[in-house]
Amino acid sequence: MGNLDGKTALVTGGTRGIGFACAEALHADGANVVMNGRSPDKGAEAIEKLGGGDRLHFAAADVTTGDACYGLVDETISHFGQIDILVNNAGGAGGSAVLWEMDEAEWHQVMNWNLNHPMWTSKRAIPDMLKRGWGRIINISSIYGKMSLPTVSHYVTTKHGLNGLTKALAAETGELGIRVNSICPGFIRTDIFEAEGPVTAEAMGMDFEDWVAAVTQIAMTKTVNEASQVGAMCAFLCSKAGDGITGSMFNVDGGSSPY
């Protein structure tokens, strides 16, 4: 508690799931938090869940355009006076298809969502972080930034690229007081997991619980991780303990990834 007093964080996609867990953990450690999402109603609900107050702010934006991402950072600085922590969480897989049947518009949409948005927000946020010689950028990647998965080549490509961006930015900012790391979740129990899992299971001719048991077999723990565990890793990397850590990818996956 209080590790991040006086710091300001922007969390994209921060009103639900992993993003909300990261916002919650940073707020609990004392940070001012700007929670981004597309729905003002969900933003208000998320802020209420965290108890409201002056240290929370909602900023509506669709992060698939550069102007929106620049505007998010600008709004954060305008509202709280600075930006110290950037959590690039918003993103997704889009639809599924083998590459030669994939719609190119969807490919570009996922590229903007998962890879260009962290580039745009980082590009805008870093100059303000440099004023104080301190900053944290946490990119929410995936175990599929280290592994392959058929029919979602756009998602796999962006998450591999995001890990590359993490390493490149870490090299560029390491001597300047900014730390850049990725968190690579595996299967995480979120509202999206609970909503979409049954649909996926049905498409595979399985009931939901059997599907959950099947997907967890790749994990050493044989469990589905919780979003709060990703939030805890985010808070750790932003704390004093994270001073010596940059350019790294941290799995929160129950041991699913081979490295």
C-alpha positions in Angstrom: 0.0 0.0 0.0 1.3 3.5 -0.9 4.1 2.3 -3.1 2.8 4.4 -5.9 1.6 7.5 -4.1 1.8 10.5 -6.4 2.1 8.4 -9.6 -0.5 8.4 -12.3 -1.4 5.4 -14.4 -3.3 5.0 -17.7 -4.8 1.5 -18.3 -6.3 0.9 -21.7 -9.2 -1.5 -21.7 -9.3 -0.9 -18.0 -13.0 -1.3 -17.2 -13.2 -5.1 -17.3 -11.1 -8.3 -17.1 -7.3 -8.1 -16.9 -7.4 -4.3 -17.4 -9.7 -3.8 -14.5 -7.5 -6.1 -12.3 -4.4 -4.0 -13.2 -6.3 -0.7 -12.5 -7.5 -2.1 -9.2 -4.0 -3.2 -8.1 -2.3 0.1 -9.1 -5.1 2.1 -7.4 -4.7 0.0 -4.2 -1.0 0.8 -4.2 -1.8 4.5 -4.2 -1.7 5.5 -7.9 -4.1 7.9 -9.6 -5.7 5.7 -12.3 -7.3 6.6 -15.7 -9.4 3.7 -16.8 -10.0 3.6 -20.6 -12.9 1.9 -22.3 -15.4 2.4 -25.1 -18.5 2.5 -22.9 -19.1 5.4 -20.4 -21.6 3.2 -18.6 -19.1 0.5 -18.0 -16.6 3.1 -17.0 -18.9 4.5 -14.4 -19.5 1.0 -13.1 -15.8 0.2 -12.9 -15.1 3.4 -11.0 -17.9 2.6 -8.6 -16.4 -0.9 -8.0 -13.2 0.7 -6.9 -14.9 3.1 -4.5 -14.8 6.3 -6.6 -12.9 9.3 -5.5 -10.5 11.9 -6.9 -7.9 9.3 -7.8 -10.0 7.7 -10.5 -11.0 9.0 -13.9 -12.6 7.3 -16.9 -11.6 8.2 -20.5 -13.7 6.9 -23.4 -11.8 6.0 -26.6 -11.4 3.3 -29.2 -7.7 2.7 -29.3 -7.6 1.5 -32.9 -6.6 4.9 -34.2 -3.5 7.0 -33.4 -5.5 10.1 -32.7 -7.5 8.4 -30.1 -4.4 7.0 -28.4 -2.7 10.3 -28.4 -5.8 11.9 -27.0 -5.9 9.3 -24.2 -2.4 10.2 -23.0 -3.2 13.9 -23.4 -6.3 13.6 -21.3 -4.4 11.7 -18.6 -1.8 14.4 -18.4 -4.5 17.1 -18.5 -6.5 15.5 -15.7 -3.7 14.5 -13.3 -0.8 16.6 -14.5 1.4 13.8 -15.6 1.7 10.1 -16.7 4.0 7.8 -15.0 2.6 4.3 -15.7 1.2 3.1 -19.0 -0.6 -0.3 -19.1 -1.3 -1.3 -22.7 -4.0 -3.8 -22.1 -6.8 -3.2 -24.7 -6.8 -5.7 -27.5 -8.2 -9.0 -28.8 -8.2 -11.8 -31.3 -10.9 -10.7 -33.7 -12.3 -13.5 -35.8 -10.6 -16.8 -36.8 -9.6 -18.1 -40.2 -6.6 -19.6 -41.9 -4.4 -16.8 -43.3 -5.4 -17.4 -47.0 -9.0 -17.0 -46.1 -8.6 -14.1 -43.7 -10.2 -10.7 -44.4 -7.5 -8.1 -44.8 -9.5 -5.4 -43.1 -9.8 -7.7 -40.0 -6.0 -8.3 -40.2 -5.4 -4.5 -40.1 -7.9 -4.0 -37.3 -6.2 -6.5 -35.1 -2.8 -4.9 -35.9 -4.1 -1.5 -34.9 -5.7 -2.9 -31.7 -2.9 -5.1 -30.4 0.3 -3.6 -31.8 -0.1 -0.1 -33.1 -2.1 1.1 -30.1 0.8 0.3 -27.7 3.2 2.1 -30.1 0.9 5.2 -30.3 0.4 5.4 -26.5 4.0 4.8 -25.7 5.2 7.4 -28.3 3.0 10.0 -26.6 3.6 9.0 -23.0 7.4 8.6 -23.0 8.3 12.3 -23.4 6.2 13.2 -20.3 7.9 10.3 -18.3 11.3 11.7 -19.4 10.6 15.0 -17.6 10.8 13.1 -14.3 13.3 10.4 -15.3 10.9 7.7 -14.2 8.3 5.6 -16.0 6.8 2.2 -16.3 5.3 0.7 -19.5 3.5 -2.7 -19.1 2.4 -4.4 -22.3 -0.2 -7.1 -21.8 0.9 -9.7 -24.3 0.0 -13.4 -24.3 1.6 -16.8 -24.2 0.8 -16.8 -27.9 3.5 -14.0 -28.2 5.8 -17.0 -27.6 3.9 -19.9 -29.1 1.8 -20.5 -32.2 -1.9 -21.1 -32.6 -3.7 -21.9 -35.9 -6.5 -19.7 -37.4 -5.5 -16.6 -35.5 -2.3 -15.6 -37.3 -3.2 -11.9 -36.9 -3.3 -12.3 -33.1 -0.2 -14.4 -32.8 1.7 -12.0 -35.1 0.7 -8.9 -33.0 1.6 -10.5 -29.7 5.0 -11.6 -31.0 5.5 -8.1 -32.3 4.4 -6.6 -29.0 7.1 -8.5 -27.2 9.6 -7.2 -29.7 8.4 -3.7 -29.1 8.8 -4.2 -25.4 12.5 -5.2 -25.9 13.2 -2.4 -28.3 11.6 0.3 -26.1 13.4 -1.1 -23.0 16.8 -0.7 -24.9 15.9 2.8 -25.9 14.8 4.0 -22.4 16.8 1.9 -20.0 19.3 4.6 -19.2 16.6 7.2 -18.9 14.7 5.8 -15.9 11.9 4.0 -17.8 11.2 0.3 -17.5 9.3 -1.6 -20.2 8.1 -5.1 -19.7 5.4 -7.5 -21.0 3.1 -9.8 -19.1 2.1 -12.9 -21.0 -1.2 -14.4 -19.6 -2.4 -17.8 -20.5 -6.0 -18.8 -20.0 -7.5 -16.2 -17.5 -10.9 -16.5 -15.9 -12.6 -13.2 -16.9 -16.1 -12.3 -17.9 -15.1 -12.7 -21.5 -13.7 -16.2 -20.7 -17.0 -17.1 -19.0 -19.1 -15.6 -21.9 -17.2 -16.9 -24.9 -15.9 -20.2 -23.5 -19.3 -22.0 -23.7 -19.7 -20.9 -27.3 -16.2 -22.2 -28.1 -16.9 -25.4 -26.3 -20.2 -26.0 -28.1 -18.5 -25.4 -31.4 -16.1 -28.2 -30.5 -18.9 -30.5 -29.4 -18.0 -30.3 -25.7 -19.7 -28.9 -22.6 -18.0 -25.9 -20.9 -16.5 -27.7 -17.9 -15.0 -30.4 -20.1 -13.6 -27.7 -22.4 -12.0 -25.9 -19.4 -10.5 -29.2 -18.2 -9.1 -29.7 -21.7 -7.5 -26.3 -22.1 -6.0 -26.4 -18.7 -4.1 -29.6 -19.5 -1.4 -27.6 -21.1 -0.8 -25.8 -17.8 1.5 -27.3 -15.1 -1.0 -26.2 -12.4 -4.0 -27.7 -14.3 -5.9 -24.5 -13.4 -7.2 -21.4 -15.1 -5.4 -18.3 -13.7 -7.3 -15.3 -12.2 -7.2 -11.8 -13.6 -6.1 -10.6 -10.1 -2.8 -12.5 -10.6 -2.0 -10.5 -13.7 -2.9 -7.3 -11.7 -0.5 -8.4 -8.9 2.3 -8.9 -11.5 1.6 -5.4 -13.0 1.8 -3.8 -9.6 5.0 -5.6 -8.7 6.7 -4.4 -11.9 5.6 -0.8 -11.2 6.9 -0.9 -7.6 10.4 -0.2 -6.3 11.1 -4.0 -6.7 10.8 -3.5 -10.4 13.6 -0.9 -10.7 16.1 -3.5 -12.0 13.7 -5.3 -14.4 13.2 -4.2 -18.0 12.9 -5.8 -21.4 11.4 -9.0 -20.0 8.3 -11.1 -20.6 6.6 -12.6 -17.5 4.2 -15.5 -17.9 1.1 -15.6 -15.8 -0.1 -18.9 -17.2 0.2 -21.7 -14.7 3.2 -23.0 -16.6 1.6 -23.3 -20.0 4.4 -21.7 -22.0 7.5 -23.7 -22.8 9.8 -20.7 -22.1 
